[in-house]
Amino acid sequence: MSSILLAAVSAIVCVLSIRAPVDEGEVGIARAIVPVLSLAVLGGGAYVLQRRHGALETVVALLVVCCAGFAYSLSVDSLLAMSQKSDSVVLSLPVVAATVSGVGRRSLASCLAVCGLSYAATSSASILGTAIGHREIVVDFTALGSLIAVSALLIVLWLARRNAVQEAPALDRAAREQQSINEEARLLGHASSLLHDTVLGDLHAIAMLPQGPIPDSHLAVIRRDLDLLSRSDELLRAPGSASVPGLIETTSESALAGALSRVGARGLRVIVSGDVDELDTLDPAAEEAIVAAIEQCLVNVVVHAGVSLAELAIVSSGDDVTATVADGGRGFSAAATPADRLGLRLSVHDRMLGVGGSAMVWSTPGAGTSVLLSVPKGVA
């Protein structure tokens, strides 16, 4: 801002030096050299006031600005008409340029102090030089108004910044609370999926048993699952953390093998193709999610499709790993599926969405069902 004002004044001085009457043999533009050099020195002092905040540097810069302002007012006097007073624009703008040089300080007090001192120094120097030139001294409302305006602006900005600083802790708390709410919702969704899979698996296993007492092996599994469901802290375990006994393991090989073993015990034979090792490229959360979703899709084949054979294909496609589960069973119509059916929503769709993936289902009554699961490799 200071440099723009000083450049404008320099241009005005050059124009005045050319247009003002000259004595014989005198070059008009030459009369602008001293005023322009004085403005340059004043600009250097204003720059130091803006950029250098040491006490000694500030005092020296104020002295330079004062002396440069005095030299300018003396040298430019001959270019002004006698009717012009001390509040002439040519004399006011350097004072304004020096006044605004204090806005770059670190604190409000130092900004106001430097602006006030700069105004006082340059205004006094300009009045002194004008008085020596025998011009009428009047109140320079332009320079005084600039001081008042700059001071008011600095105070308003300081108040706004203080309010922002005071509100920052509240905003930070709100952000942490929202993050906590999102994390709780994610963990509850994970727990709902585990609860659905566990209960559905146990109920279906009981339904497949012949009439009579439940074998001890089945009772052991049911007791284990009941014990798990009674411990809410483990149900709320974040995906990818330490494994819970009886649930999906942490490595792709044992995870998929365990899932296939469990559905195989229910009489479903699964033909696996593609590259199972692609599961190793996923992080633990994404790996657990897709394997659990695969198992639930295969359980749905056992429960709903009415066939004993399904196909599973795992491939890598760009930055994603996809798994396709297909069967040639009964199929179903999506439009006719009740809204309260939770299997696909909780155990497949929501599980994939929780790790940034997706699930797509195609099914036709009498022609089987295909489910395409996809998760990105770089999920954190």
N, C-alpha and C positions, 0 to 999 in steps of 0.2 A: 504494500500500500504506500509506504513512504517513497519507494523508488518511483512509483508511477506519478505521484504528486510532484516530486522533484524534476522528473523528466518533463512533465507538462510545463512547469515554471521555466525550465531551461529553454523550451521551445518559445514560450512567450517572450522571454528576455531577448532571444535572437531576433525575433520579429520586431520588437521595440528598437533594438539597436540599428536595425536597417531603416526603419521608418522615421525615427527621430532625426531632427535637424543635426547636421554635422558642420564643424568648422572647415575652412578651406584646407585641403590636403589631408584631412582625417578620414580614415576608413571606418564606416559605420559598424560593421560586424565586429571589428576589433574591440569595441566597447563592451561586448558581451563576454569577453574572455574571463575577466576577473569575477563577475557575478556567477558565471557557469562553474568556474573552478571552486568558488566558495560553496556553491550548491553541492558540488561533488564531495568536498570535504565534509559538509554537513551530512550528506548521505552516508559517508563512511562512519561517522560518529553514530548515526541512527542505527546502522547495521550492527555495530558493536553493542549498542544498548539492547537490541533484539536477541543477539546470539550469545553474548558473553555476560554471565551473571555474577561475576566476582565484584566485590565492593570497590576495589581499586580501579578495576576496568570501568565500572559504571561512573565513578567520579571523573576519570580522565575523559571518557566519552562525552559526559555532560559539558565539561570545559571546552572540548573540541566543537561541540554543537553550538555552544554559546558564542565562541569566537567566530566560527564560520557564519553564524547568523548575523553577527555585528558587521563582519566584512561584507557580507552580501547586501545588507540594507544600505551601507555607505556607497558601495560601488554601483548599485542599481538606481540610486537617487537621481542621477543625471539623465536617466532614460524616461523618467516619469514626468508627466505634466504637473505644473505647479498647483493645479486645482486638486490633485489627488492627495488624500490624507493618509494617516498611518494605517488605516484599515483597508488599503488597496489590496485587491486580490493578489497582485504580484508580491506584496509583502506578507499577506496572510497565509498563503499556501505553504511556504517553508515552515512556518510555525506549526501548522496542522501536521505536516510530514514528521516533524520532530515529536509532536505530541503522541502520535499513534505508534511511535517506536517502542513504547513500553509494554505493548500487549503480549509480547512473547515471553514474559517472565514466568517463573514457576508457581508463584502464589498470587492470590488476589491483592494482598497488601503491597507486594513489590511491584505489581503491575500498576496499581493506582499511584504509588509513590513515584515511579519512574516517569509515568505519563505526566503527573503534576509538575515534577522538577524539569522535565524537558520543555513543557509549556512555559513555565516561569522563566527558564534560561533563554529560550529563543525569543519569547515575547519581549522580555526586558532588553535583549540585545537589539531587536528590531526597533523598539521605541527609542532607544538611545541613538541608534544610527539615524533614525528619522528626525529626531530632535536636532541633531547636528546639521542635518540638511534643511532645517528651518521649515519643516512641514507641520501641519496641524496634527496634534495628538488627540485621537478619539478612541473610544472603546472598540476593540476589534471583536465584534460579535461572532464573526465567522470562526476565528480561532478559539474563542471562549466556548462557543457552541460545540465545537469538535471535542474539546476536553470533557464537557458535560456528557455528550453523547457516548464517547468511548468509555467513560467511567460507568455510566448506566448500563451499557452493554456488558462490560466485564462483570458487574455485580449480578446481572440477570443470568449470565452464563455460569457464574460460580454457584448461584442458588440452584440452578437446574442440575448442575453436576453433583452438588451435595445431595439433592433429592434422589438422584439416580444411584449414588453410592449407598444411601440409606435403604433404597428399595432392593438393591442387589441381593442381600442375604435372604429376603423373602422370596425373591424369584428363584434363588438357588434351592431353598427348601421346597418350593413348589415343584421344581424339576426333579428333585430327589424323590419326593412323594409320588409323583407320576411314574417315575421309573420303578419304584417299589410296587405300585399298583399293577403296572404292566408285567413285572416279573411274577407277581402273585397269580395273575390271570394265566400266564404261560404255564406255571407249575400246576395250577389247578386243572388246566386242560390236559397236561401230561398225566396227572393222577386219575382223571376221569377215563382216559384211554386205558390205563393199566387196570383200573377197576372193571371196566367193561370186558376187556379181554379175559381177565381172571375168572370172573363170574360166569361168563358165557362158556368158557372152556370147561369149567367144572360141571356146570349143568348139562352140557352136551355129553360129557363123559359118563355122568350118572344115567342119562337117558339111553345110552348105548348098552348099558349093563343088562344082563338077564335078570329076571325076577329072583328075589332072595337077598340075603345079606350082602352089603357092600364089601368087596375084598379089602384086606388090610392095606394093600398097596395104594388103592384109590383113597382110602381113608387117610393115609399118610400125606398124600398130595393135598387133599382138602384141608387137613389140619394146618399144613404149611401155608396154604393160601389164606385161610382164616387168620392165621397169626400175622401174615403180611398186611392184610386189610385192617387189622386192629392197630397197626403202627403207622399213624398218619405221616410221621416224619419221613418214613421211607417211601410212602406213596408220593410225597411231594419232592422227592429227590430230583435234582436237576438232571435232564438228559445228558449223558456223557460222563457222569461222575461214577463213583465206585458202584459196581453191580450189586443188585439185590439178589440173594439166593433164590433160585427158581425162575428168575426172569431172564431177559436177553443178556447174553454174555457180552464182553467188551471187544472181542476180536471178530472180524468178519467171518472167519472160517468156523469158529465155534458157535457164533451167533446164528448163521444160516443153517449150519448142521443141526444145532439144537432145535431150530424152528421146524426143519424138515423131519426131524426125528419125532417131534411131538405130533405133527399132523399125520406122519406115517403110522404112529400108534393108533390112530383113529381110522385106519384103513384107506388112507389116500396115498396113492403113488404119484410122485412128482418127477417129471422129466425136466432136468436142468440143462440149459444151454447157455452159450455166451461165455463171458469171462467173469467168474466169481471174484477174482482178485481185484476187480475194479472197485469193490467195496472198500478195499484198503486205502483208496485215495480220498475217502471221506473222513471228516473229523468224527469223533465219537458220538456226538449228538445226532448228526445226520445219519451215521451208520446205524445207530440203534433205532432211529425212527423208521428208516426204510425197511430194515429187517422185521421190525414189529408189524409194520403195515403189510409186508409180504405174508407174514404168518397169519394175520387176520383175514387177508384175502383168501388164503388156502383154507382156513377154518370155515369161511363162508361157503367155499366149494363143498366141504364135507356136510355142512348143515343144510344148505339150500339147493345145491345143484343136482344132487341125486346121482352123481357119478363118482367113480373111484380113481380117476386119472385127471391130472392137471399138468400144465406146462408152465415153466418159469424160465424167462430169458433175461439175462443181465448183460448190458452193453454200456460202453462209454460213448457219448455223443457230444463232442466239443468240450464244454466246461461242465457238463452234467453227466450223472450216472442214472440210467433208467433201468427199471425192472418191469417186465410185463408178465402178468399172471393171467392165463387163459384156460378156459374149460369148455367142454361141449355139452353142458348140462341144460337144465330147464330154462335158464335165463329169466329175465323179469322185465317188466315195463316200468321205467322210471316214473311215468305219470301216475301209475297205479300204486306206487310204493307209499305207505303211510308216512306222514311227516315225523312221527315219533320213533321211527326206526333209527337207532343210534349207531349201529355197527359201522357203516361206511363213513358217517360223519365224524364220530369220535375217534375211531381207531384207524382211519385211513386219511380222509380229507384233512381234518384238523392236525393230525400228526405230521403230515407233509407240510402244511402251511407253517407249522411251528418252527421248521428249520429252513424256511425259504423255498420249499419245493412245491410240487403240485401233484394232483391225482386226477386222472380222467377215466371214466367208466363207460364202456359200450356194452349193451346187452339187448338181446332180442328174445322174446319168449319162444322157447323151443330150439333156439340156436346157440345157446351158451353165453358166456360173459367174458369180457376182457378188461383188465385194469392196467393202466399205464401209470407207473409211479416214477417221479423224476425229482432228483435233488442236486443242487450245485456242489461241485467238489470243494469249493473254498468256504463253506459255511463255518462261521465262528461260533 
